[in-house]
């Protein structure tokens, strides 16, 4: 594994919320990802008009947070 310190990171919670007008196709979504390495817990956020993109932003931020705080 290229980043062995990420081996213990697990997604512990995933929440999605639609921001603004729920009827608009361009409404933004906010994704909150809670992660843990068994010792610490942290939450990251992604916001975009696409749920996949918002999820990706939150997930990447979660892994980067772990790497930066090692």
C-alpha beads as a LAMMPS data file, in Angstrom:
LAMMPS data file: protein, C-alpha beads

70 atoms
69 bonds

1 atom types
1 bond types

-500.0 500.0 xlo xhi
-500.0 500.0 ylo yhi
-500.0 500.0 zlo zhi

Masses

1 110.0

Atoms # bond

1 1 1 0.000 0.000 0.000
2 1 1 1.353 3.380 -0.990
3 1 1 0.010 5.163 2.113
4 1 1 -0.051 2.519 4.866
5 1 1 -1.300 5.074 7.423
6 1 1 -4.632 5.086 5.539
7 1 1 -5.201 1.355 6.100
8 1 1 -7.073 1.960 9.365
9 1 1 -9.274 4.801 8.089
10 1 1 -12.952 3.890 7.899
11 1 1 -16.032 5.838 6.918
12 1 1 -18.281 5.843 9.996
13 1 1 -21.126 8.104 8.841
14 1 1 -22.381 9.635 5.588
15 1 1 -25.014 12.382 5.422
16 1 1 -26.477 14.239 2.441
17 1 1 -28.510 17.420 2.567
18 1 1 -30.007 19.406 -0.305
19 1 1 -29.237 23.112 0.052
20 1 1 -31.556 25.804 -1.222
21 1 1 -34.460 25.107 -3.560
22 1 1 -35.236 21.379 -3.500
23 1 1 -37.091 21.582 -6.832
24 1 1 -34.243 23.093 -8.842
25 1 1 -32.080 20.712 -10.835
26 1 1 -29.054 22.873 -10.029
27 1 1 -29.610 22.740 -6.271
28 1 1 -26.442 22.198 -4.286
29 1 1 -25.953 19.202 -2.049
30 1 1 -23.810 19.062 1.059
31 1 1 -22.174 15.784 1.981
32 1 1 -20.734 15.202 5.439
33 1 1 -18.410 12.251 5.901
34 1 1 -17.371 11.136 9.361
35 1 1 -14.203 9.065 9.419
36 1 1 -12.176 7.291 12.078
37 1 1 -8.811 5.598 12.378
38 1 1 -9.826 3.783 15.558
39 1 1 -8.340 6.501 17.760
40 1 1 -9.653 9.785 16.376
41 1 1 -12.853 10.841 14.626
42 1 1 -13.123 13.699 12.129
43 1 1 -15.739 15.106 9.761
44 1 1 -15.221 16.569 6.303
45 1 1 -17.631 18.366 3.989
46 1 1 -18.161 18.477 0.246
47 1 1 -20.548 20.837 -1.559
48 1 1 -21.458 20.671 -5.246
49 1 1 -24.441 20.503 -7.581
50 1 1 -23.675 16.806 -8.124
51 1 1 -23.905 14.325 -5.239
52 1 1 -21.032 12.234 -6.619
53 1 1 -18.744 15.247 -6.840
54 1 1 -19.714 16.450 -3.353
55 1 1 -19.066 12.956 -1.983
56 1 1 -15.689 12.767 -3.733
57 1 1 -14.633 16.150 -2.310
58 1 1 -15.546 15.089 1.231
59 1 1 -13.844 11.704 0.850
60 1 1 -10.600 13.109 -0.560
61 1 1 -10.529 15.775 2.156
62 1 1 -10.950 13.058 4.781
63 1 1 -7.951 11.097 3.512
64 1 1 -5.840 14.235 3.110
65 1 1 -6.734 15.266 6.668
66 1 1 -5.440 11.942 7.965
67 1 1 -2.193 12.226 5.997
68 1 1 -1.561 15.834 7.050
69 1 1 -2.172 15.075 10.730
70 1 1 0.169 12.097 10.944

Bonds

1 1 1 2
2 1 2 3
3 1 3 4
4 1 4 5
5 1 5 6
6 1 6 7
7 1 7 8
8 1 8 9
9 1 9 10
10 1 10 11
11 1 11 12
12 1 12 13
13 1 13 14
14 1 14 15
15 1 15 16
16 1 16 17
17 1 17 18
18 1 18 19
19 1 19 20
20 1 20 21
21 1 21 22
22 1 22 23
23 1 23 24
24 1 24 25
25 1 25 26
26 1 26 27
27 1 27 28
28 1 28 29
29 1 29 30
30 1 30 31
31 1 31 32
32 1 32 33
33 1 33 34
34 1 34 35
35 1 35 36
36 1 36 37
37 1 37 38
38 1 38 39
39 1 39 40
40 1 40 41
41 1 41 42
42 1 42 43
43 1 43 44
44 1 44 45
45 1 45 46
46 1 46 47
47 1 47 48
48 1 48 49
49 1 49 50
50 1 50 51
51 1 51 52
52 1 52 53
53 1 53 54
54 1 54 55
55 1 55 56
56 1 56 57
57 1 57 58
58 1 58 59
59 1 59 60
60 1 60 61
61 1 61 62
62 1 62 63
63 1 63 64
64 1 64 65
65 1 65 66
66 1 66 67
67 1 67 68
68 1 68 69
69 1 69 70
